[in-house]
Amino acid sequence: MNRLSPEESSVRTITISQRHEGQRIDNFLIRELKGVPRSRVYRIIRKGEVRVNRKRWTHYVGSFRRR
């Protein structure tokens, strides 16, 4: 199992600009987390490790858009 460096495993807080508002969360994270495999992005979404407005993002099945 791969161990993440402190930079990779640390919590990041990102404020979304109006330009990116309404964008699918998976596509946004893939763009923001350059170098992180898509499979890892989808895994952190599924596991509830992504938070939006301080709440876990749990809408994995069906839609990635924040309502």
Buried (B, 14 or more C-beta within 10 A) or exposed (E): EEEEEEEEEEEEEEEBEEEEEEBEBBEBBBEEBEEEEEEBBBEBBEEEEBEEEEEEBEBBEEEBEBE
